[in-house]
Structure formats: structure tokens, C-alpha cells
Amino acid sequence: MDDRELVKEVLAGNHRAMRDLIVKYQDLVVNTCYQVLHNQHDAEDVAQDVFLTAYRSMATLRNEKCLSFWLYRIALNKSLNYSRKHRIFKKGIRFEPPCEGHYHEAETQPPDREDSPHEIMENNEKLEVISRMIDTLPARQRKAFILHHIERLSYREIAEVLNLSLPTVESLIFRARSTLKTRCRAYYEFGNNND
């Protein structure tokens, strides 16, 4: 069943269609939640809330072809709200997938060469610093940046997910990059002198 048919059946009260929709999009929703929350249990809890919200709001969906983007937007917003409420953002955004079957599996392949322990430690430190800095971005910049650089969505897809114009998305990502570049430069020039 394609998305248009699934939505039509869910709106008609077909509970099996809702189960099919959940099965189809469970990995996308849970992994999106995990990217923000960093905790599998919390991600699964928020994912349940995402599907409940989707079920209750299905009639407001304007374009059934954008079901995945709509669910993605709900998952991202619910996760950000949950993290604010529970102050989870202190940990930073995770760059690795949470579980098997992640939809960016190609990114999880082992590197062609083995890094030295020093290189691994240095890379992990850099990722942690960047993660903390991403967390300090304003909410709209953070969302756009995460969707583009971590979730690998195109600008057009981000505009659909966040319900923004394409120029707004371009501007948000540009400002996020500029801010991160400035903060990273300042951190490595001035803030990391422990010697």
C-alpha cells in the first residue's frame, strides 16, 4: 500500500493501516528521535507520541505524498520539545546511528584504514566539541543544520520538513555554519590551551 492509500485507510478508521504505517516509518521516526535525545528508551517513548499525534492529526495532512516529511517534522519537534523539557541537550548531538537498520547505513561502514588511537581520540574530541556547539545554536538553525549535515536532507527537503521557504533554509544553514566556524576557531585558538 502506498502512502496515499495508507492515509486514506487510516482516516477511514482502519487500524491495520495505522499498524502498517507505523511499521513502515518506525525506523525513520525512532532514529530521528534518537539523533536528538541520545537515548534509545527516550527515543522509543517519543516515537510512540509521534505516531499518536500523527494518528490524531492525520486529517490535517495536506499532501499524502509528503507523509515521511510530515512524520519527520513531528518527530524532530517532539524530540526537541522533550529534550528542552528534560534538559537533554547538554549531551550533544550524536553522529552515529543508534541501532541496526538505520537509514544511513552507508555512513556506518568502517574506514579503509585504521586510525591510530591518538587520531581516534582526537576525532572523538572534535566531534564532542562540535556537538556541544551545535546544541548552542538557535532552535531553527539547529534543526536546519541537523537535517542537512547529519540527516543528509537536501535544502528543498528541509524546506518541506520545516515548512519554510528555500531561501530561509539556505540562510539558516549559512548562519549556523558561520556561527559554528567562528566558535570552533575561538575554541581551538583560545579556549583549549591546557598546556
Secondary structure, DSSP 4 states (H G I P E B T S, - for coil): --HHHHHHHHHTT-HHHHHHHHHHHHHHHHHHHHHHH--HHHHHHHHHHHHHHHHHHGGG-S-GGGHHHHHHHHHHHHHHHHHHHHT-TTS----S-SSTT-TTGGGGSPPSSPPPHHHHHHHHHHHHHHHHHHHTS-HHHHHHHIIIIIS---HHHHHHHHT--HHHHHHHHHHHHHHHHHHHHHIIIIIT---
